[in-house]
Amino acid sequence: MNPFDAEELLGPEGLAARAMPGFEYRPQQAAMADAVAKTLESGGHLMVEAGTGTGKSLAYLIPAVLWAVQNDKRVVVSTYTKTLQHQILHHDIPLLRQRLGLSFRYSICLGHENYLSLRRMKRAGQAGLFVDPEQEEQLAEIFEWSSMTASGVKEELEFTPLPAVWEEVGRQKDLCLGKNCETYRDCFYFKERKRWFASHLLVVNHHLFFANVAAGGGALPRFDAVIFDEAQNVEEAATSFLGLEVSNSSLNYFLDRLYNPRGKKGMLGRIERSFSQEAIDLVMKTRRAAEAFFAQTLEVFGRDPRNFRLYQPPPLLNVLCGPLEELRDALKVLEAMIGEEEESVEFTYASNRCMDFYNAINVVMGQQLPGYVYSLEIVDKKRFRRVSFQAAPVNVAEELKRQVYETTDRIVLTSATLTANGKFDFVKGRIGFEPNDELTLDSPFDYARQALLYAPADLPEPSEEPDVYATAIAARSKALVEASGGRAFILFTSYALLNRVYEKMETLVSQFQLLRQGDAPRSQMIEQFKRKPSIIFGTNTFWQGVDVPGEALQCVIITKLPFDPPGEPLTEARMEDLKKRGIDPFSRYQIPRAILQLRQGFGRLIRKGTDAGVVAILDSRVVHRSYGKKFIASLPPCRVTESMDEVRQFFTSDEKAELVI
């Protein structure tokens, strides 16, 4: 095998420079590519922080592709956001193949539930499942689309299908007939899986990666190396996948699919009543038990919307598990009676789902899983009150060690934000990763010229009375967006503050387009934002995975340091765990987590060398509290000011104008 030569590929006069018009040599990119290549060639685990603008995706994709092709291996690249996945698929990979002339096979791997099932679609059309005209209309559109689509992937639809519709036509692993299915040869999912097994490079998301771990490797083909990009999210992705939840909405949805008394629709409505009556009666019995169980929950814990921890097993009478077990047994009888595999598999799946609910309720009622935190969430929806019992692992480090790191010889973790106070210790400790090598690479951007950090000391702290705080934040944000000409993200840590500030800034609607998270899908908001001067009011999902280079975004306003609420059940449990181990949770957990999130928020502003703008931190604790210095020191080196006059001057300066030309 030819040794990897980063300079030959990514140097000032290398292949990329010769083949790609406008290529900029970045020594950080070459250094990262070299480190990734050595890890793949020799084996080992590598951790790389590569600042924004490094070109890190190409820095790992080029050595990954070369190593996989030359050694007939397979590499998985796992991302957290769709934005990065889209960039890799539609920008980076075409560039490697067309400009650099690299020949390799690749696939985007999606969870099975993203694919249309031709057999289930056909059955849904024959069964007359839907009474809602909108559902019927969507089903007709999916039929029409099915004859034109090459992939059968839900995202290709020009509309977002209602959950009740896709539930009936989407692929479900437990309902698959495999080679016995009449549509097997045309099956979108199995045709795509054949491509996966022939690929050198598989692009997945963190959720599917951990689904594969949970399935013992059954969801993805065997692979020889994995590269986690956006690796700061590995802990949360693993925690989410290893957790469990049972809610009144999910249980009612399941029971409606079995038999909905309003329209007399559902699985049991499709078979002879003399055979199905007992099961129908048990569906109704289980429905009554569910209503009683969740009503009892609201009587004991109150009806106000909140998310709170259950320190002890809930003092509730478990009236649900008995009916669920009876219903499971009745469905098993029907499964045995029905000869056709196409029908019986539906009842196998339904009986298994009964046991899933049975087991989940027993777990949360008895708090049976050690090392888990248990909580109850009550949320007001438009037409009902959603009640959800949840359980999540407090630590995932040992599980990740056992199921990922010890079973994979070659692993790379990378992101633009993996260090807090210049060290990887926080992330390594949280996910139990012990790399052989570590590499920290600065951004090539000139932040001293391109960015100004505004950190005023005269604003009230978040502990102030809520309306006083929101009024001050709104007034200062208004001054900032007027100086920037709109073109701003205002980032929040809660919907409560977002809505308060939005209401106080609504008078700006005559000057700028105001886009509030929750009023439209994120992708639609971003597209609208790019078209004309706008202000986005966003929470968590706008702090990362959003890329708006150019003049459209010139100001990022951070309303509050992004500390996790200490009373949030999982945060509280993690802090307790650290205290038991003699570790100060504030300095060793809350601060580093908030630093990583702040760095993500800051990173929305400067996406290329000609971008320029202001990041404003309106939380005066960053100035007044001793820990504030750690937050400032963690950000890229740029000028810091407390003066609004200096902010206005920055936006009108000749130097900024020269950058964005």
C-alpha positions in Angstrom: 0.0 0.0 0.0 1.2 3.5 -0.8 1.8 5.6 2.3 -0.6 8.5 2.8 1.0 11.8 1.8 -1.1 14.7 3.2 1.1 17.3 1.5 0.8 15.6 -1.9 -3.0 15.6 -1.6 -3.8 18.7 0.4 -0.6 20.8 0.3 -0.1 24.2 -1.5 0.7 22.5 -4.7 -1.0 19.1 -4.1 -3.7 17.3 -6.0 -6.5 19.3 -4.4 -4.8 22.6 -5.3 -4.4 21.5 -8.9 -7.9 20.0 -9.3 -10.1 22.4 -7.3 -10.5 26.0 -8.4 -10.3 28.3 -5.4 -8.7 25.7 -3.1 -7.1 27.3 -0.1 -4.2 25.4 1.6 -4.9 25.0 5.3 -2.0 23.4 7.3 -4.6 22.3 9.9 -6.5 20.3 7.3 -3.3 18.5 6.2 -2.3 17.8 9.8 -5.7 16.3 10.5 -5.7 14.2 7.4 -2.2 12.8 8.3 -3.3 11.9 11.8 -6.5 10.2 10.5 -4.5 8.2 7.9 -2.0 7.0 10.6 -4.8 5.9 12.8 -6.4 3.9 10.0 -3.2 2.4 8.8 -1.8 1.4 12.2 -5.0 1.0 14.2 -5.9 2.9 17.4 -8.3 5.6 18.6 -7.9 9.3 17.8 -9.5 12.5 19.1 -9.4 15.6 17.0 -10.8 19.1 17.6 -10.7 20.9 14.3 -11.8 24.6 14.4 -14.5 25.9 12.1 -13.0 26.4 8.6 -10.4 23.6 8.9 -12.1 21.5 6.3 -12.3 18.6 8.7 -14.8 16.5 6.6 -12.4 16.3 3.7 -9.5 15.8 6.2 -11.1 12.5 7.3 -12.9 11.5 4.1 -9.8 11.5 1.9 -7.7 9.2 4.1 -10.8 7.1 4.9 -11.6 6.5 1.3 -8.0 5.7 0.2 -7.5 3.3 3.1 -10.9 1.5 2.5 -10.3 1.1 -1.3 -6.6 0.0 -1.0 -7.4 -2.5 1.8 -10.9 -3.6 0.7 -12.3 -2.3 4.0 -15.4 -0.5 5.1 -15.6 2.8 7.0 -18.6 4.2 8.8 -18.9 8.0 9.1 -21.5 8.9 11.7 -22.9 12.4 12.1 -25.4 14.0 14.5 -27.2 16.5 12.2 -28.8 16.2 8.8 -27.0 19.4 7.8 -23.6 17.8 8.0 -24.9 14.6 6.4 -26.2 16.6 3.5 -22.9 18.4 3.1 -21.0 15.1 3.0 -23.4 13.5 0.5 -24.0 16.5 -1.8 -20.8 18.5 -1.6 -17.8 16.5 -0.2 -18.3 13.1 -1.9 -19.0 14.5 -5.4 -15.9 16.7 -5.0 -13.8 13.6 -4.1 -15.1 11.6 -7.0 -15.3 14.3 -9.7 -12.5 16.8 -8.9 -10.0 14.5 -7.1 -10.7 11.4 -9.3 -11.1 9.1 -6.3 -13.1 6.0 -7.3 -15.0 4.4 -4.4 -18.5 3.1 -3.5 -20.6 4.8 -0.9 -24.1 4.7 0.6 -26.2 6.8 2.9 -27.7 4.5 5.5 -31.1 5.3 6.9 -33.2 3.5 9.5 -35.6 0.9 8.0 -38.6 3.0 9.1 -37.6 5.7 6.5 -38.5 3.4 3.6 -41.8 2.8 1.9 -43.1 -0.8 2.1 -44.8 -1.6 -1.2 -46.6 -4.5 0.3 -48.0 -2.5 3.3 -48.9 0.4 1.0 -51.0 -2.0 -1.2 -52.7 -3.5 1.9 -53.4 0.0 3.3 -55.2 0.8 0.0 -57.3 -2.3 0.1 -58.2 -2.2 3.8 -59.8 1.3 3.8 -58.0 2.1 7.0 -58.6 5.8 7.1 -61.7 7.9 7.8 -59.9 11.3 7.8 -60.0 12.8 4.3 -56.5 14.3 4.7 -55.1 10.8 5.5 -56.9 9.3 2.4 -55.5 12.1 0.3 -52.0 11.5 1.5 -52.3 7.8 0.9 -53.3 8.5 -2.7 -50.3 10.8 -3.2 -48.0 8.1 -1.8 -49.4 5.6 -4.3 -48.6 8.0 -7.1 -45.1 8.8 -5.8 -44.3 5.1 -5.3 -44.2 4.6 -9.1 -41.8 7.5 -9.7 -39.4 7.3 -6.7 -36.1 5.4 -7.1 -35.3 5.3 -3.4 -38.7 5.1 -1.6 -37.3 7.3 1.2 -39.9 9.3 3.1 -37.9 12.6 2.9 -38.3 12.7 -0.9 -42.0 13.3 -0.5 -43.1 16.8 -1.2 -45.1 16.8 2.0 -44.6 15.5 5.5 -46.8 12.4 5.9 -49.0 12.2 9.0 -47.6 9.7 11.5 -50.8 7.7 11.2 -50.4 7.4 7.4 -46.7 6.5 7.4 -47.3 4.0 10.2 -49.4 2.0 7.8 -47.2 2.2 4.7 -43.6 2.6 6.0 -41.3 -0.4 6.5 -41.3 -2.0 9.9 -38.7 -4.6 10.7 -41.0 -6.9 12.7 -43.6 -6.9 9.9 -41.1 -7.7 7.1 -41.7 -11.0 5.2 -38.2 -10.9 3.7 -37.8 -13.1 0.6 -41.3 -14.5 1.1 -42.7 -11.0 0.3 -44.3 -10.6 -3.1 -42.6 -7.2 -3.5 -39.1 -8.4 -2.3 -37.5 -7.9 -5.7 -38.7 -4.3 -5.9 -38.3 -3.6 -2.2 -36.6 -0.2 -1.8 -35.0 -1.1 1.6 -33.4 -4.4 0.4 -32.2 -2.9 -2.8 -30.5 -0.2 -0.8 -29.0 -2.7 1.7 -27.3 -4.5 -1.2 -25.5 -1.3 -2.0 -24.5 -0.9 1.7 -22.7 -4.3 1.6 -20.8 -3.3 -1.5 -19.8 0.1 -0.2 -16.4 1.3 1.0 -18.0 4.3 2.9 -21.2 4.3 4.9 -22.7 7.6 6.0 -25.0 7.2 9.0 -26.4 9.2 11.9 -25.6 8.6 15.5 -29.1 7.2 16.2 -28.7 4.5 13.6 -25.2 3.7 14.8 -26.4 3.0 18.3 -29.4 1.1 16.9 -26.9 -1.1 15.2 -25.1 -1.5 18.6 -28.3 -2.4 20.3 -29.2 -4.9 17.5 -25.8 -6.7 18.0 -24.6 -5.4 14.6 -27.8 -6.4 12.7 -28.7 -3.0 11.4 -25.5 -2.2 9.4 -23.0 -4.3 7.5 -19.8 -5.2 9.3 -17.3 -2.3 9.3 -13.6 -1.9 10.0 -13.4 1.7 11.2 -15.8 4.4 12.5 -15.4 8.2 12.4 -17.8 10.1 14.6 -18.2 13.7 13.5 -20.1 16.1 15.8 -18.7 13.8 18.5 -19.7 16.2 21.3 -23.2 14.7 20.9 -22.2 11.0 21.3 -23.2 10.9 25.0 -26.6 12.4 24.4 -27.3 10.1 21.4 -26.3 7.0 23.3 -28.3 8.1 26.3 -31.4 8.7 24.2 -31.1 5.3 22.5 -30.5 3.4 25.8 -33.5 5.1 27.5 -37.1 4.1 27.5 -40.4 5.8 27.5 -44.1 4.9 27.9 -46.8 7.5 27.4 -50.6 7.7 27.1 -50.3 8.9 23.6 -48.1 6.1 22.4 -50.3 3.5 24.0 -53.5 5.0 22.7 -52.0 5.1 19.2 -51.1 1.4 19.4 -54.6 0.5 20.6 -56.2 2.6 17.8 -54.1 0.6 15.3 -55.5 -2.6 16.7 -59.1 -1.4 16.8 -60.6 2.1 16.7 -64.2 2.0 17.9 -65.0 5.4 16.3 -64.5 4.2 12.8 -64.4 0.5 13.5 -61.1 0.4 11.7 -57.8 -1.3 12.5 -56.2 -4.7 12.3 -58.9 -6.5 14.2 -61.6 -4.8 12.0 -60.2 -6.6 9.0 -61.0 -10.2 10.1 -64.2 -12.1 10.8 -65.9 -10.7 14.0 -66.5 -14.2 15.4 -62.7 -14.7 15.5 -61.8 -11.2 16.6 -64.4 -10.3 19.2 -62.5 -11.5 22.2 -59.4 -9.5 21.2 -61.6 -6.4 20.4 -63.1 -6.6 23.9 -59.6 -6.8 25.4 -58.5 -3.8 23.4 -61.4 -1.9 25.0 -60.6 -3.2 28.4 -56.9 -2.2 28.0 -58.1 1.3 26.8 -60.2 1.7 29.9 -57.3 0.6 32.1 -54.9 3.0 30.3 -57.4 5.9 30.9 -57.7 4.9 34.6 -53.9 4.6 35.0 -53.0 7.9 33.5 -55.9 9.7 35.2 -54.6 8.3 38.5 -51.2 9.6 37.6 -52.6 13.1 37.2 -54.5 12.9 40.4 -51.4 11.9 42.3 -48.8 14.2 40.7 -51.0 17.1 39.5 -52.0 18.3 36.0 -49.7 21.2 35.6 -47.2 20.9 32.6 -43.7 20.0 34.0 -40.9 17.5 33.8 -39.8 16.1 37.2 -37.8 13.3 38.7 -39.4 10.3 40.4 -37.1 9.6 43.3 -39.1 6.6 44.4 -41.3 4.1 42.6 -44.6 6.0 41.8 -47.4 5.2 44.3 -49.8 4.1 41.6 -51.9 1.0 41.3 -50.7 -0.9 38.2 -54.0 -1.6 36.5 -52.4 -1.8 33.1 -50.2 -4.8 33.0 -52.9 -7.3 33.6 -55.0 -6.2 30.6 -51.9 -5.9 28.4 -51.0 -9.5 29.2 -54.5 -10.7 28.4 -54.5 -8.8 25.1 -51.1 -10.2 24.2 -52.4 -13.8 24.8 -55.5 -13.2 22.6 -53.3 -11.8 19.8 -51.1 -14.8 20.0 -54.1 -17.0 19.6 -55.1 -15.1 16.4 -51.6 -15.3 15.2 -51.7 -19.1 15.4 -55.2 -19.2 13.8 -54.4 -17.2 10.7 -52.6 -19.2 8.1 -51.3 -16.5 5.8 -47.9 -15.2 6.8 -48.8 -11.8 5.6 -51.6 -11.6 8.2 -50.0 -13.5 11.0 -46.9 -11.4 11.0 -49.1 -8.4 11.9 -50.3 -10.2 15.0 -46.9 -11.3 16.0 -45.8 -7.7 15.9 -48.8 -6.5 17.9 -48.4 -9.2 20.6 -44.7 -8.2 20.9 -45.6 -4.5 21.2 -48.0 -5.5 24.1 -45.0 -7.0 25.9 -42.9 -3.9 25.1 -45.5 -1.8 26.9 -45.9 -4.4 29.7 -42.1 -4.5 30.3 -41.7 -0.7 30.1 -44.5 0.0 32.6 -43.0 -2.6 35.0 -39.6 -1.0 34.7 -40.8 2.5 35.5 -43.2 1.4 38.2 -40.6 -0.7 40.0 -37.5 1.4 38.9 -35.9 -1.9 38.1 -32.9 -0.7 36.1 -29.9 0.2 38.3 -28.0 3.3 37.2 -31.1 4.9 35.6 -32.9 8.1 36.4 -36.7 8.0 36.3 -39.0 10.9 35.5 -42.5 12.0 34.6 -43.3 14.6 32.0 -46.7 16.3 31.6 -47.2 18.3 28.4 -50.3 20.2 27.2 -51.0 19.4 23.6 -53.8 21.0 21.4 -56.3 18.2 22.0 -55.0 16.3 25.0 -52.6 16.2 27.9 -49.6 14.0 27.2 -48.3 12.0 30.2 -45.0 10.2 29.7 -42.9 8.1 32.1 -39.2 8.0 31.1 -36.0 6.3 32.2 -32.5 7.1 31.1 -29.0 5.9 32.0 -27.1 8.3 34.2 -23.8 7.2 32.6 -23.1 5.6 29.3 -19.3 5.4 29.5 -19.0 1.7 30.5 -21.6 0.6 27.9 -19.7 2.5 25.2 -16.4 1.0 26.2 -17.9 -2.5 26.2 -19.9 -2.3 23.0 -18.1 0.2 20.8 -14.5 1.0 21.8 -13.4 -2.6 22.7 -15.0 -4.0 19.6 -13.6 -1.5 17.0 -9.9 -1.2 16.3 -10.0 2.1 14.5 -12.1 5.0 15.9 -11.8 8.7 15.2 -13.8 11.3 17.2 -13.9 14.8 15.8 -15.7 18.1 16.1 -15.1 21.8 16.2 -15.9 21.7 19.9 -14.5 18.9 22.0 -12.3 20.8 24.4 -13.2 22.8 27.5 -10.5 25.1 28.8 -8.2 23.6 26.2 -8.5 20.0 27.3 -10.4 16.9 26.1 -10.8 15.7 29.7 -14.5 16.5 30.0 -15.7 14.7 26.9 -13.4 11.8 27.4 -14.6 11.3 30.9 -18.3 11.5 30.0 -18.1 8.9 27.2 -15.2 6.8 28.6 -13.0 7.3 25.5 -9.3 6.8 26.0 -7.6 7.8 22.7 -4.1 6.8 21.7 -3.6 10.2 20.2 -5.1 13.7 20.6 -4.9 16.6 18.3 -6.2 20.2 18.7 -6.2 22.4 15.5 -7.1 26.0 15.5 -9.4 27.6 13.0 -7.7 29.3 10.0 -10.1 32.2 10.3 -8.9 35.7 11.4 -11.3 36.2 14.3 -9.5 39.3 15.4 -10.6 41.0 12.2 -13.8 39.1 11.4 -15.6 39.0 14.7 -16.4 41.3 17.7 -17.6 39.9 21.0 -20.1 42.1 22.8 -20.4 41.2 26.6 -22.2 44.0 28.5 -21.9 44.2 32.2 -25.0 46.4 32.8 -27.8 43.9 32.2 -29.6 42.0 35.0 -28.6 38.4 35.7 -31.0 35.6 34.8 -31.9 35.2 38.5 -33.7 38.6 38.3 -37.5 38.6 38.2 -38.4 37.0 34.8 -40.2 39.9 33.2 -37.5 42.4 34.3 -34.9 40.2 32.8 -36.8 39.5 29.6 -37.5 43.3 29.1 -33.8 44.1 29.4 -32.8 41.3 27.0 -35.4 42.4 24.5 -34.4 46.0 24.6 -30.7 45.2 24.1 -31.5 42.7 21.4 -33.5 45.3 19.6 -30.6 47.7 19.6 -28.3 45.0 18.3 -30.5 43.9 15.4 -31.1 47.5 14.4 -27.3 47.9 14.3 -26.9 44.7 12.2 -29.8 45.4 9.9 -31.6 42.3 11.1 -29.6 39.3 9.8 -29.5 37.9 13.3 -30.0 34.7 15.3 -31.2 35.2 18.9 -30.5 32.0 20.8 -32.3 30.9 23.9 -32.1 28.1 26.4 -35.8 27.9 27.0 -39.1 28.5 25.1 -40.4 30.5 28.1 -37.8 33.2 27.7 -37.9 33.0 23.9 -41.7 33.7 23.8 -41.4 36.6 26.3 -38.6 38.3 24.3 -40.4 37.6 21.0 -43.5 39.3 22.2 -41.6 42.3 23.4 -39.8 42.6 20.0 -42.8 42.1 17.8 -42.9 45.8 16.9 -39.8 45.1 14.7 -42.1 43.1 12.3 -42.4 46.3 10.1 -38.6 46.4 9.6 -37.6 42.7 9.6 -39.0 39.2 9.0 -39.4 37.6 12.5 -39.1 33.8 12.5 -39.9 32.0 15.7 -39.0 28.4 16.3 -42.1 26.2 16.5 -44.0 28.3 14.0 -42.4 26.5 11.0 -39.9 23.6 10.4 -36.2 24.6 10.9 -35.2 24.0 7.3 -38.1 26.3 6.1 -37.1 29.0 8.6 -33.4 28.9 7.3 -34.6 29.3 3.7 -36.8 32.2 4.6 -34.0 33.7 6.6 -31.6 33.7 3.7 -34.0 35.5 1.3 -34.3 38.8 3.1 -33.1 40.5 6.3 -34.6 38.5 9.1 -34.3 37.6 12.8 -34.6 34.0 14.0 -35.6 33.3 17.6 -34.4 29.8 18.3 -33.6 27.3 21.0 -31.4 24.2 21.1 -31.6 23.1 17.5 -30.3 26.5 16.3 -27.2 26.4 18.5 -25.6 23.7 16.2 -25.9 22.1 12.8 -27.0 25.4 11.1 -24.8 26.8 8.4 -25.6 30.2 7.0 -22.4 31.7 5.4 -22.3 35.1 3.9 -24.2 38.4 4.6 -27.5 36.7 5.6 -26.2 36.2 9.2 -24.2 39.0 10.8 -25.2 38.9 14.4 -25.6 36.0 16.9 -27.2 37.0 20.2 -26.8 34.6 23.1 -29.4 35.5 25.7 -28.2 33.3 28.5 -25.2 31.1 29.2 -26.3 27.6 28.2 -26.2 25.9 31.6 -28.4 22.8 31.8 -31.2 23.4 34.4 -30.0 21.8 37.6 -33.5 20.5 38.4 -33.8 18.7 35.1 -34.0 15.0 36.0 -31.0 13.7 34.1 -28.8 16.7 34.9 -29.6 16.3 38.6 -28.9 12.6 38.6 -25.5 13.1 36.8 -24.6 15.8 39.3 -25.5 13.5 42.2 -23.4 10.7 40.7 -20.4 13.1 40.5 -20.8 14.2 44.1 -20.8 10.6 45.2 -17.5 10.1 43.4 -16.0 13.2 45.1 -16.1 15.4 42.0 -17.5 18.9 42.0 -20.4 18.9 39.6 -20.4 22.6 38.9 -16.8 23.0 37.8 -16.4 19.6 36.3 -19.8 19.1 34.6 -22.0 22.1 34.4 -19.4 24.6 33.3 -17.6 22.4 30.7 -21.0 21.4 29.2 -22.1 25.0 29.0 -18.7 26.0 27.4 -19.1 23.4 24.7 -22.6 24.6 23.9 -21.5 28.3 24.0 -18.8 27.5 21.5 -21.3 25.8 19.2 -23.5 28.9 19.4 -20.6 31.2 18.6 -19.6 29.0 15.7 -22.9 29.8 13.9 -21.4 33.3 12.9 -18.2 32.8 11.0 -18.5 30.1 8.4 -15.9 31.3 5.8 -13.0 33.6 5.5 -15.1 36.6 4.2 -17.8 36.4 6.9 -17.8 39.1 9.6 -20.1 40.0 12.5 -20.9 40.3 16.2 -21.5 37.7 18.8 -23.4 39.2 21.8 -23.5 37.4 25.2 -26.3 39.2 27.1 -25.8 37.1 30.3 -23.8 39.5 32.6 -22.5 36.6 34.6 -19.9 36.2 31.9 -18.5 39.5 33.2 -19.3 39.5 36.9 -18.7 35.8 37.9 -15.3 34.3 38.3 -16.1 31.5 36.0 -17.0 33.9 33.3 -13.3 34.2 32.3 -13.4 30.5 31.4 -16.2 31.0 28.9 -14.5 34.0 27.3 -11.1 32.1 27.1 -12.8 29.2 25.4 -13.9 31.3 22.4 -11.8 32.2 19.4 -9.5 35.1 20.0 -11.4 38.3 19.0 -11.9 41.8 20.3 -14.2 42.0 23.4 -16.3 45.1 24.2 -19.0 46.3 26.5 -19.8 49.3 24.3 -22.8 49.5 21.9 -21.1 52.4 20.2 -18.3 50.0 19.3 -20.8 47.4 18.0 -22.4 50.0 15.7 -18.9 51.2 14.6 -18.0 47.6 13.7 -21.0 47.1 11.5 -20.3 50.3 9.6 -16.5 50.0 9.5 -14.5 49.9 6.2 -12.6 46.9 7.4 -15.8 44.8 7.8 -17.0 46.0 4.4 -13.7 44.8 2.8 -14.2 41.4 4.3 -17.7 40.8 3.0 -17.0 42.1 -0.5 
